[in-house]
């Protein structure tokens, strides 16, 4: 009987390890876009494009949005205050999605289709951020270590 319980606990530990590894990989893939795109928010081209789309005070708002995206992305990746990091990404995604991907206002059908795809990608990422804001980073995170 004792042998079975040892085997079960080893299986649980092995399952927990792989489950944790998958969660870490998922967090990495989720934040990769924010970590890669965040630094571009400091370029003149990105600021100029945002200004052409009607973003008010683009020279301030765009770099600030880059900082928010980087902070939220790093928070979720490391699992450090991931719920707060997810809310930062929500704060980033809502205005960016509504101002930069207005597919309903684009006349060219091909561009409208592209902007609709970008809009829907952001909506999906917004859903993921909302899930993380409620459930946290999961195993193998700094938040999980703090709660022990």
N, C-alpha and C positions, 0 to 999 in steps of 0.2 A: 504494500500500500504506500509506504513512504517513497518507494522508487517512482511510482506514478506521479506523486505530487511534485517531486523534484523535476521530472520530465516536463510536467505541465508548466511549472514556473520558468523553466529554461525556454520553453516554446513561447511563453508570454513575453519574456525578456527579448527573445529574438524577434518576435513580431513587433514589439514596441520599438526596437531599434530600427527596423526597416520602415515602419510607419513614420517614425520621427524623421528618417532620412528623406522619405518622399515629401513630407511637409516642408522640410528645409529646401528641397529642390523646387517645390511649388512656390515658396516665398521668393526664391531667387529668380525664377522665371517671371513671376508677377512684377517684381520691382525693377527688372532689367531695363524696361522701357523708361521708367522715371530716372534711373541712374544714368542712362546713356543720353537722354534728351535734356535733362536738367542743365548741364553746362552750356548747351546751345542757347539757352535763354539769356545768356550774357553777350551774344553776338549782335552786331549791328543789323545783320540780315533778318534775324528772328524778330528783333524789336521793330524794324521797319515793316515787316510783313504784318505784325500784330497791329501796328498803327494804321496800315492800309485797310485792315478789317474793322477799324473803328474802336479799337481798344483805347480807352481813355488813359492818359498819362503812361503810355506804353514804355517809355524809357525808365519808369520806376516799376510799373506793374509787372512787366515781363521778367526782369531779373528777380523780383520778389517771388514770382511764381516759380522760378527755377530753384530758388532756395527752399521753398515749401516742398516742391517735388523731391528734391534731394534729401531733405530732412525726413520726410515721410517714407521715402524709399529705404533709406538706411535704417530707420527705426524698425520697419517691418523685416528687412533682411536679417538684422541682428536679433530681432525679437526683443528689443529693448523698448518698453512702453509702446508696444505695437498697436494697441488700441488707439492711443493718441496719434501715432504715425498714420494710422488708417484714416482718422478724421482729418489730418492734414491733407491726405490725398483726396478726400472728398471735397475739401475746401479748394483744392487745386482743380479737380476734374469738372465740377459744375460750371464755373465761369468759362473755363477753357472750351468745354464742349459746346456751350451755348453761343460763344462769340466767335470761335475759330472754325467751327464745322457747321455753319448754317446752310445745309444742303437745300433747304426750301427756298433760299434766296438766290441760288445759282442758276443762271440761264442755260449754260452749256450742259446738255444731258450727261456727257461723259464726266465732267467735273462734278456735277450734282451727285452722280452715282459714287464717285470717289469720296466726296465729302460725307455722303450718307454712310458709307462703310467706316470712315473715321469716327463719325458720330456714334455709330452702334458699337464700335470697339471701345470707345470711351464709356458708353453706358454699361457695357459688360464689366469694364474695369471698375466703374463706380459700384456696381453690385458686389464685386469682390472686396472692395475696400469696406463697404458696409458690413459684409460678413466678418471680416477681420476686426472691425470696430466692436463687434459684439462677442466674438469667440476668442480673440487674441491670436497670438503667433503659434500656439501649440507647443509640442515637445521640441527639445533641442533649441531652446531660446533663452535669452538672458532673463526674460520674464518668468519662465518656468523655473529657472535656477533660484531666482529671488523668492518664489513662493514656497520653496521647500523648507 
